[in-house]
Amino acid sequence: MAGNLRKRRDISAISSDTEVPSFDASSQSPSGLSEPTSDLEMYSKEVLSQLIHDNLPPTPNNFALYFDRLLEDKSEALRKQINSVLEFEDNSDDEKTIELEKSLKSGFTSVKSILQVTANVYKNIALMEKILVKRRAELTKSSDSAGVLSTITSLDQDVGKLNNILKKQVDHMKTLYQDTASIVKNVENETIYDNQFGIYNKRYLLNKLEQEKNLIEEFKHTSSLITIELSKEIEDSISNQKALLLMTRTIARLLMKTSRRSDVVAHYGDGVFAMVLKHTDIVNAKRASERLCDLVSSSNFFLAEKEIQLKISIGIANISPDRSVEETLVCGLNAMEHAYENDNEDYCVCSKDEENK
């Protein structure tokens, strides 16, 4: 995955109706010089003040969430200053886990390649045996071939011994390979990274949804889930599966590019993506969806000489402690289907959540 999985910005956050003390890097000291340390300190105090105002505990996760969210409304100078610090010190455990998963898969691929090369060597030795048998039969018919035949016989025996040794080694390597494959399979069952699209996978998504559901039950805040897929109108009009995959990957990259650091971007399966928008209500989830649709629609894809305007369908659902994670996902997926069915709208809100508004 290019860059850092957590280097994401741009989707709008919840707007607060209540004003809190605000600070912006455009302000300067009397001497006219900016003071980065003071700027960061004052901004951090503003973040803490907003957390307390919203009756949220100032935990590291909540502070990081508000830190990113409030920063979106600050000046470009302050955003650059803060983002440079975040990029410098960002060493998420999830990032390390993803790199380990990549290394493990790469190592397994190398082991598989070694096995294939060894198998080819074994095949070549077996082929050599056949050639020796053939040449031995030819020499038997010759009257002056006694000495040559003796040499061939000795060589035949030596090759046979080598072949037996190599066969045992290949069998042993096959056993090692099967053991390695079993280990890798167990690891894959616990992975959090989707290698095809360069984002989190379904397992990670379900875990984060469950975690957010429990947090909402405890702290009574509001979060949303949006599900995204390439418009069926485009899918139905293009038969080139490779091109469709490239389009879907483009959407995945755009999701990563436009999401906040606190958002979770994952591949649910079959080209369907999901985003967990923490501390974001339905209204702001709609705004985020609109921005995302505009961004995708401005990205054109060229297939041969034909220019195709990308388009997506989005479903929006509230993450509620009153229903299971699976029910929330189904709610979002159904809303996504309705978005396409209702005159191919860009997005649609889960009917249950619309009724509860």
FENSUL-V954728 format. One record per run of one state. SS is the DSSP state (H for helix, E for strand, - for the rest). FROM is the first residue (numbers start at 1). LEN is the number of residues. If there is no record, write none. Layout:
((SS	FROM	LEN) (SS	FROM	LEN))
//
This chain:
((-	1	35) (H	36	18) (-	54	6) (H	60	12) (-	72	4) (H	76	14) (-	90	3) (H	93	48) (-	141	5) (H	146	43) (-	189	4) (E	193	2) (-	195	4) (E	199	2) (-	201	1) (H	202	18) (-	220	4) (E	224	7) (-	231	1) (H	232	6) (-	238	3) (H	241	18) (-	259	5) (E	264	6) (-	270	2) (E	272	6) (-	278	4) (H	282	16) (-	298	2) (E	300	4) (-	304	2) (E	306	4) (-	310	2) (E	312	7) (-	319	6) (H	325	17) (-	342	5) (E	347	3) (-	350	1) (H	351	5) (-	356	2))
//
